Amino acid sequence: MCRPRPPRRAPIMMDPMFEKDYGTPRRESTKEVTLEIDGEQITVPAGTSIMRAASEGGVNVPKLCATDSLEPFGSCRLCLVEIEGRRGFPASCTTPVEPGMKVRTQSPKLQELRKGVMELYISDHPLDCLTCAANGDCELQDMAGVTGLREVRYGFDGANHFDSEKDESNPYFTYDASKCIVCNRCVRACEETQGTFALTISGRGFEARVSPGQDQPFMDSECVSCGACVAACPTATLQEKSVIHLGQAEHAKITTCAYCGVGCSFKAEMKGNEVVRMVPHKDGQANEGHACVKGRFAWGYATHKDRILTPKIRKKITDPWQEVSWDEALDYAASEFKRIQAKYGRDSIGGLVSSRCTNEEDYLVQKLVRAAFGNNNVDTCARVCHSPTGYGLKATLGESAGTQTFKSVEHSDVILVMGANPTDGHPVFGSRMKKRLRQGAKLIVIDPRRIDLVKSPHIHADYHLQLRPGTNVAMINALAHVIVTEGLMADDFIAERCEDRAFQQWRDFIARAENSPEATEVHTGVPAHLVRGAARLYATGGNAAIYYGLGVTEHAQGSTTVIGIANLAMATGNVGRDGVGVNPLRGQNNVQGSCDMGAFPHELPGYRHVSDASARALFEAEWGVELQPEPGLRIPNMFDAALAGTFMGLYCQGEDIVQSDPNTQHVTHALEQMECIVVQDIFLNETAKYAHVLLPGSSFLEKDGTFTNAERRISRVRQVMPPRAGYADWEVTIQLAKRLGYEMNYSHPSEIMDEIARLTPTFRGVSYEKLDRLGSVQWPCNDDAPQGTPVMHIDEFVRGKGKFLITQYVPTDEKVTRRFPLILTTGRILSQYNVGAQTRRTDNNHWHSEDRLELHAHDAEERGIKDGDWVGIQSRAGETVLRALISDRMQPGVVYTTFHFPESGANVITTDNSDWATNCPEYKVTAVQVTPVAQPSEWQRQYSDFNRQQEAFLGHAHNATEASAS
């Protein structure tokens, strides 16, 4: 059963431009304290500061160094108060409340002291308020007004910092040391919120100034450009360049980031329809006021010159594009789909649902396929990333999603990270995790590569199990073997919560000698004593949580590993409370949502199989059509069917399968066989270059809807500007369906969510009204859990009893040979996102402008490769060329690259091996050879020619339209 929990947060403020800052963080305590502030009785939790108590009582004590996102510091001396019976003037930010305390926040003496403090600040501060970028948003300016400062008795002729040099190195913000008041807020934000420790105070006394690194420019330091320092700065010392250029915003809307699966909440601060800046919303329940470089700054792609803003059609991909009206494009797409079905049959077309679009848009696309196309040929990119999560967790726990909130990690004593790189792939959660590690939680990392979590400022992994790629199941079995054979299981939990027979079968299997750390060491390469130590720590260290990513799922045994992870959690009783659980770190912003919405060919929304007659009947009654009871084609099956001449039409909304799917040449050959590909996207992506109809997409800033993040949190996406091409994506799908003879009658995405709620048990209680009121909810949200379910499986598993399943290790077919002696694995990097279509069109390229091949110095020396050399990477699927990066992150025999740039061809060399249960590709294990080269690969030369041709076709269409208009 899933026990309902009350919401943690107050409702979202509906005027987000004016968020109240309480000065110090909220304290949680069952004990309350009543005191008197300025004659009023105020009751607050024990541990609350006087400043916060006063603020909650409506009294705002002046402050500069204090902010409610950081621990109190007590340096600015503006927040002094008087306490009856106590000598002196204590700082209200660092003084906790006491029962019966009587506090005065205003008196002539306090006013005199505060004004004197402000005089000192202003005497060394440029008086350029009218031309300052922070004018109207400057706390120093505000405090000068609050204290009544009207003159500076010291003058401005003494020593000062007015001539301090600006640091303009960062593409997104400036650092103007002349305006720094050394409040330490930026330094503390870098430490407490981000956990990078890139900033410090250099110098002493009058010479003290904020310094990135060792007095380096920001871009040369360890700064990750998360923006926490900028948000914390009370002056214009750290200021967004967008604000300097555009001026202060006039209004704001709260929306949800469209990058990774963390689902951060942001204030889009606007001037008219133009975004001035994106500021992390401090009441955002997934991010609590933090952000990363992508969400905070890399939103400029929404107005990039490359945006597709007019529909286009063509007969063949060797023809130039013709710009047409929306009506013409949709009429043509519908007529082609009808023609193909008439010629090849009902099952000859299908659609792809986007993990970057909203829940509502995804729901409509799968509805379009099932109700208008008349088949179940619908799939999503979750097929190639987290489909094993859905299979494995459904089979063992009964629900295809993670078990916890992100905040749950604050209660973890042991954290096991497997096949994930949170600081790069999910950086806001990575910062939250690092904070818990700095507080003393233990860390186990299972990864072939040395990720930042293994060792970075003030944290280190207690165990780094640096296994060989492809041996995850052997590793999980070895950990479980230690727990079983050493009697470290949670016997009472297992007896009460799990199926007995299945457990006994699993226990007997896992206890076999073949699963011991000593026996599996030959496969994993990890010394047995390290595996034993890690297993003991996980089983006995207290609350233990597992976080995993694509390094678990993108394997031939991805589903088996997910099952093994669930087995491990159940065996130790680490399910059903805060601080524990099984937590998949979903890659894209709405991967979870696309799965929830029924984007798989075998499942209707809510993970109900299409063969379930009662489930089909619900949808048939609502949609007014008869649905097919047989599963449709998965993405790989679509490619095979295209090559066989039976699958000839595709509607692809917001996905780029050419760049993201494995064995690129196989994908492109399949697309070349199709007779009508309709791509709806904001850019001419790699798949659109094979399309016959190109429909403009809308960015997340141009639409209303919801995203569901990796913790099952449903959050609102709010339109902050009109769709630049005229329509939001959901409106386009409706119009296409109508032309195919199927009416969808919605006037707003809220009506789509209402339908989802009617038909999907886990969404039964979800509505826009509730989301606006609570900020967000985590499904299941229904009559049993009207305010959502932060933690799953509390009293019992969704399936009733948890089910242990046997996880036999089967070595991958992809083996190293004399011809291909190295193993290639792939991943992401902080500054770029997925296929890079968005981030490559921003200044994030300053950090990562090309994909590189990381390899160990031993492998490089053996091949005569130096850092920066061009190297050819060849597999049995293909060959590409990248620049080498010699790195101690790698182990000998393993190489690594990212896949953010299409010309890199990372997926040209990945093979079509896939997970046995779900067809999730085995991106993480490809046998390759690496050699020095002097020229691009044959594929890259062909790609370059094809790309030039397709971009010319696009330009031809634009020029023709302009000529016609003139």
FENHUCOR-V282115 format. One line per field, one symbol per residue. ss: DSSP state (~ for helix, > for strand, _ for the rest). burial: + if it has 24 or more other ideal C-beta (glycine too) atoms within 12 Angstrom, else -. A space follows every 10 residues. Layout:
BEGIN
ss = ???
burial = ???
END
This chain:
BEGIN
ss = __________ _____~~~__ __________ _>>>>>>__> >>>>>___>~ ~~~~~~____ __________ _________> _>>_______ >____>____ _>>>___~~~ ~~~~~~~~~~ ~~~_____~~ ~_______~~ ~~~~~~____ __________ _____>>___ __>>>>~~~_ ____~~~~~~ ~~~~____>> >>__~~~_>> >>___>_~~~ _______~~~ ~~_____>>> ~~~~~~____ >>>>>>___> ____>>>>>> >__>>>>>>> __________ __~~~~~__~ ~~~_______ _>>_______ _>>__~~~~~ ~~~~~~~~~~ ~~~~_~~~>> >>>_____~~ ~~~~~~~~~~ ~~~____>>> ~~~~__~~~~ ~~~~~~____ _____~~~~~ ~__>>>>>__ _~~~~_~~~~ ~~~~~~~~__ _>>>>>____ _~~~>>__>> __>>>_____ _~~~~~~~~~ ~~~~~_____ ~~~~~~~>_~ ~~~~~~~~~~ __~~~_~~~~ ~~~~___~~~ ~~~~~~~~~~ ___>>>>>_~ ~~~____~~~ ~~~~~~~~~~ ~_________ >>>>___>__ ~~~~~~____ __>>___>>_ __~~~~~~~~ ~~~_______ ____~~~~~~ ~~~_____>> >>>___~~~~ ___~~~~~~~ ~~~__>>>>> >______~~~ __>>>>___~ ~~__>>>>__ __>>>>>___ ________~~ ~~~~~~~~~_ ________~~ ~~~~~~~~~_ ~~~____~~~ ~~~~_>>>__ __________ ______>__> _>________ __________ _>>>>>>___ ________~~ ~_~~~~____ _>>>>_~~~~ ~~~______> >>>>____>> >>>>>>____ ___>>>>>__ _~~~_~~~~_ ___>______ >____>>>>> >>_____~~~ ~~~~~~~~~~ ~~~~~~~~~~ ~~~~~_
burial = -+-++-+++- -+---++-+- +++++++--- --+-++++-- -+-+--++++ +++++++-++ ++++++++++ ++++++++++ +++-----++ ++++++++-- ++++++---+ --++++++++ +++++++--- -+++--++++ ++++-++-+- ---------+ +----++-++ ++++++++++ ++++++++++ ++++++++++ +-------++ ++-----++- ++++++++++ ++++++++++ ++++--+++- -+++++++++ ++++++++++ ---+++++++ ++++++++++ ++++++++++ ++---+++++ ++++--+--+ ++++-+--++ -+++++++-+ +--+-+++++ ++++++++++ ++++++++++ ++++++++++ ++++++++++ ++++++++++ ++++++++++ ++++++++++ ++++++++++ ++++++++-- ++++++++++ ++++-+--+- ++++++++++ ++++++++++ +++++--+++ --++--+++- -++--++-++ +---+++--+ +-++++-+-+ ++++++++++ +-++++++++ ++++++++++ ++++++++++ ++++++++++ ++++++++++ ++++++++++ ++++++++-+ ----++--+- -++-+-++-- +++++++++- ++---+++++ ++++++++++ ++++++++-+ ++++++++++ ++++++++++ ++++++++++ ++++++++++ ++++++++++ +-+++-++++ ++++++++++ -+-+-+--++ -+++++++++ ++++++++-+ ++-+++++++ ++--+-++++ ++++--+++- +++++++-+- ++-+++---+ -+++++++++ ++++++++++ ++++--++-+ ++++++--++ --+-+---++ ++++++++++ +++++++-++ +-++++++++ ++++++++++ ++++++++++ ++++++++++ +++--++-++ --+--++--+ --++--++-- ------
END
